[in-house]
Amino acid sequence: MNSGYHGLEALWHDLFWEAEEAPSEIHLIDDFLRDHDGTSLYVGSGSGRLLGPLVAAGHRLTGLEISPEMVALSRESFPDVSVIESSWQEHEADEKYSSILIPAFTFQLFPDPQKQLQRLRAQTDHLYLTLFFPWAEVSGDLPQNEWYFDRGIRLPTGEMGELETRHKIKESNGSLTRKHRYTLKDKSGSVVRQEITEQALRFFPDASLKKLLKNTGWEIEKEIYNLGESEEDDLVYVATMHLRGSA
Ligand SMILES: C[S@@+](CC[C@H](N)C(=O)[O-])C[C@H]1O[C@@H](n2cnc3c(N)ncnc32)[C@H](O)[C@@H]1O
């Protein structure tokens, strides 16, 4: 299955992200890049919503994005920012990157995490990675195998965009399948268009992640929980890691 975003999912990606009111990851990436001169690669750079401002702030970054629709959005908004249209799995660098960034859970779309961590290790000594843990799905707070309303947005045209989700989780092997149903409604509430997408995601309990990193030649330099907004006893929904290649 191609993990690239397309259709309404690509077009509305940034609007839904904004509607979530989650803290932005940009300052975490900015801090990380301050320690890494030289050219870095941003895997799954999407519409450029983080890539563009990071390049404008003076960081030397190239985007890598599998979805032609996302690449087009990025080039339209940030024409001077370089984006390679390719999948990470097919990407080979001529020389090592100063660092590689994979924010916003893109890594969890890769079906073979061990192999990809090894490939990342071959292309850089420094990796910035953000992963989420699906507590609401694991705990049963979200119903399995049925559609539930996720979020709604008002589009700049005045029409409405709605997102419903349906998931299936298998905790024993860390797999989460999510279907997304995007619905475009006109001002009177009538359905104009509907699209369903499917994502196969991986998630990692703490101990298995540590083992996976160790086996693929990575050690954790720094960990940041819940995008830096975590209180001491909070569950960790989002973990950001600065990883360094071990000897
Ligand atoms: C969750 S979005 C994040 C986009 C961007 N990082 C952001 O925060 O706005 C994941 C992005 O990764 C892209 N993607 C998924 N699989 C990929 C792969 N194998 N190689 C490169 N890009 C990929 C998708 O098309 C999508 O644009």
Ligand as a Chemical Component Dictionary entry (heavy atoms), coordinates in Angstrom:
data_LIG
# 
_chem_comp.id                   LIG 
_chem_comp.type                 NON-POLYMER 
_chem_comp.pdbx_formal_charge   0 
_chem_comp.three_letter_code    LIG 
# 
loop_
_chem_comp_atom.comp_id 
_chem_comp_atom.atom_id 
_chem_comp_atom.alt_atom_id 
_chem_comp_atom.type_symbol 
_chem_comp_atom.charge 
_chem_comp_atom.model_Cartn_x 
_chem_comp_atom.model_Cartn_y 
_chem_comp_atom.model_Cartn_z 
_chem_comp_atom.pdbx_ordinal 
LIG C1  C1  C 0  1.421 12.977 8.828 1  
LIG S1  S1  S 1  1.906 13.715 7.290 2  
LIG C2  C2  C 0  3.096 14.860 7.912 3  
LIG C3  C3  C 0  3.480 15.931 6.938 4  
LIG C4  C4  C 0  4.473 16.980 7.499 5  
LIG N1  N1  N 0  5.632 16.347 8.126 6  
LIG C5  C5  C 0  3.771 17.901 8.466 7  
LIG O1  O1  O 0  3.983 17.756 9.680 8  
LIG O2  O2  O -1 3.025 18.766 7.998 9  
LIG C6  C6  C 0  2.898 12.408 6.577 10 
LIG C7  C7  C 0  3.528 12.776 5.227 11 
LIG O3  O3  O 0  4.470 11.762 4.863 12 
LIG C8  C8  C 0  4.302 11.415 3.499 13 
LIG N2  N2  N 0  4.805 10.047 3.348 14 
LIG C9  C9  C 0  4.176 8.908  3.728 15 
LIG N3  N3  N 0  4.944 7.842  3.432 16 
LIG C10 C10 C 0  6.091 8.303  2.890 17 
LIG C11 C11 C 0  7.271 7.660  2.382 18 
LIG N4  N4  N 0  7.388 6.347  2.403 19 
LIG N5  N5  N 0  8.258 8.436  1.872 20 
LIG C12 C12 C 0  8.134 9.803  1.840 21 
LIG N6  N6  N 0  7.020 10.456 2.304 22 
LIG C13 C13 C 0  6.026 9.722  2.828 23 
LIG C14 C14 C 0  2.806 11.590 3.269 24 
LIG O4  O4  O 0  2.474 11.733 1.902 25 
LIG C15 C15 C 0  2.521 12.844 4.096 26 
LIG O5  O5  O 0  2.711 14.023 3.356 27 
# 
loop_
_chem_comp_bond.comp_id 
_chem_comp_bond.atom_id_1 
_chem_comp_bond.atom_id_2 
_chem_comp_bond.value_order 
_chem_comp_bond.pdbx_ordinal 
LIG C1  S1  SING 1  
LIG S1  C2  SING 2  
LIG S1  C6  SING 3  
LIG C2  C3  SING 4  
LIG C3  C4  SING 5  
LIG C4  N1  SING 6  
LIG C4  C5  SING 7  
LIG C5  O1  DOUB 8  
LIG C5  O2  SING 9  
LIG C6  C7  SING 10 
LIG C7  O3  SING 11 
LIG C7  C15 SING 12 
LIG O3  C8  SING 13 
LIG C8  N2  SING 14 
LIG C8  C14 SING 15 
LIG N2  C9  SING 16 
LIG N2  C13 SING 17 
LIG C9  N3  DOUB 18 
LIG N3  C10 SING 19 
LIG C10 C11 SING 20 
LIG C10 C13 DOUB 21 
LIG C11 N4  SING 22 
LIG C11 N5  DOUB 23 
LIG N5  C12 SING 24 
LIG C12 N6  DOUB 25 
LIG N6  C13 SING 26 
LIG C14 O4  SING 27 
LIG C14 C15 SING 28 
LIG C15 O5  SING 29 
# 
